[in-house]
Amino acid sequence: MLELTGISKQFNGRTILKNLNLQVTDGKTLAIVGPSGVGKTTLLRIIAGLEDADQGEMTWNGAKTTSEELRKQGILGVVFQNFALFPQYTVRKNITLAPTLSGTSQADADKKADELLNQLSLTEQENAYPSTLSGGQKQRVAIARALALNPDVLLYDEPTSALDPALRDNVADMLNQFKQAGMTQVVVTHDMDFAAKVADTVFKMPIGLEA
């Protein structure tokens, strides 16, 4: 289980997060919800190690740790809101790059990529570049890239923000399939209908914080 305790963060004197406590249960999907500007993405970035908290600590299975350490161990995977795909690389290369840089052989990385391309219906796009993909395809490539590192916890920042209603349902189906397979997931979203479809637990961000 991933647990955050007493997390606080300020930007330019404004309190974004204040003594926040959060538990992420193994094999479950947690949705972090709230209106724009309340710190949902900031919290996710702190969990992912992309932003430092001013105060607080993190534990993994009861042992104190850091986001940086969890990422080094391959425990955390991140799916970014804007997908953050490498435009100069094909879909396959986007999926295999991080594993090979982490020491996985090219053959093993390609084998895992084959599985993910098939699982996420991307086989026909494996040699395509991100600029030629639809929003839904980019979303699936971003998910495949995160899954290629075999993370224990998958983090999503607004995974449906750029998608139409039909594609939102497809993403919800994917997340529920991953959950059934035992994946622990944390989803930041402002879409309460989407949260209701995928989440075991909903964490509502506190609003109206004062410095």
N, C-alpha and C positions, 0 to 999 in steps of 0.2 A: 504494500500500500504506500502511496505517495501522500505525504502530509506537509502542509505549510502552516506555520505558526507565527503569529504576530507580524505579518508582512505589512510594512509601511513604505510609501513612496511619495516624494514631492517633486514637482517640476516648477521651477521659478517661484518658489514659495507657496505654491498651491498644493494642497494635500489631495493626492489622487487615490491612494490606498492608505487605510489607517487600521493598524492592529488586526489585519484580516487573517482568519483561520479557515483552512480548506482541507478537506480529505478527498482523495481520489481512490475509490475502492477497486481492487483488482477485478478485471473482467467486466466492469460496468462502464457505462457512458455517463459522464457528468456534463451537463450543459451550464455554461456561465452566461447569464442573460442580464439585460438591462439596457437602458437607452444609450445613445451615443454620448461619449464624453465622461462616462463614469469609471473608466479604467479597465474595461474588459480585456482589451488587447494588451494593455500594459501588464496586467496580471499574467496573461498567457506568455508574454515575452520574458517575464521574470521566471516563470516555470521553465521556459525553454533555454534560459541562460543568455538571452539576447539583450536583457536589461538587468541592471543590478538593483536589488531592493536596498532601501536606506536602513531598514531594520528587519529582523525576523530570521527564521531558519527553516530549513527543509530536511525532512527525513524520508528515507526509502527503506521500507520494511523494518522500521524501528531504529535505523542507524542514521545519525546525522550526516548530511552530505551537502553537495552543491549541484546546481544545474550543470555547471561545467563538467563535473565528475560524471554525472549521469549521462551526458552526451558522449563523453569519451568512452563510456562503457556500452554505448549503443542502446541505452534504455529509453531515450526520448527520440521521437520522430516528429517533425513539424510540417504541416501543410499550410502554406502562407495564403493570405487573402488574395494577393495578386498573382499567385501561383509561383512566381520567382523562378521560372524555367530559364535555362541557359539558351539564349536564342541561336547561338552559333553551333549547337549540338543537336543531333537527331533525338527523337523520342528515346530510342534505345540507349544512346550515349547519356542522356539525362538520367536514366534509371541506373546505369551501371557505373557512372563516374565515382560517386561517393564510396560505394563498396570497394572498388579497386584502389582508391586512394587510402582506404582504411586497411588494406592488406589482403583483401579477398582476391583470389586469382581471377583472371579475365574469364576463364571457362566457367567457374562457379558463379560469377556475377551474371554472365550471359544465361546460364541455366535458370537462375532466379528471375531474371528479366523475362525469359520466355514464359514462366509460370504467371508472372504478374500481367504481362501483355495479354495472355489468354484470359485470365481471370477478370480483367477490366475491359475486355473487348477492344483492345488497342493493337492487335496483331497487324492489321492492315496499315496502321500508322507508324510502325516501328522505325521506318527510315525517313519519316516526315520531320520537318522542322516546326518549332512552336508557332511561327507566324502563319502557318497554313492550317492550324487546328481551330476548331470551334471552342467556345468557352467550356462546354462540357467535356470535350476531349482534353483540354489543358488541365482541367480539374482532376481528371482521372490520371493523367501523367504525373501530376504533383503528388497524388496519393500513392501511385506506384513507386515514385522516387523515395518517398518516406518509408514505405513498406520494404524497400529493397535492403534496408539496414537491419531488418528484423527487430524493430523496437518493441519494448514491453508496453510503452505508453505512446499513443498517437495524439498529437495536439493539432487542432484545426482552428484557424482564425477566419471567422465568417465564411464558411465553405459554400454558402449558397448566395452570397451577395450579388454575384454577377450572372446568376442563372435564372432562366424562366421557370414557371411553376412545374412543368413536366420534368425538367432536369433536377429541380430541387427534390422531387420525389425519388428520382433515380439515386441521388446522393444519399438520401435517407435510407433507401434500401441497401446501399453499399455499407453504410455505417452499421446497420442492424445485422448484416451478414458478418461483418468483422466482429461484432459483439458476440454473436453466436459461436464464433470460432475462438472466443476467449480473449480478444483484444481489449485492453483498457484504453478508453478514449476520453478526451476532454475537448469540448466544442464550445467556442465562443460564438454567440449568435444573438442578433436582435429579433430574430424570427421565432416567435413563441410557438407557432404551429409546427415548425420544423423541430424545435426543442422537444415538443410533446411527442413527436414521432420517434425520436431516437434516444431520449435520455431516460436513464433509470432515476437520476437525481437532478434537480434543477437548483442551481445556486444563484440567487438574485443579488446582484451587486448593490451595496449600500449607496445611497445618493445623498446629496446635500452635505458633504463633508466640509469641515472648516479647518483651516490651517492652525 
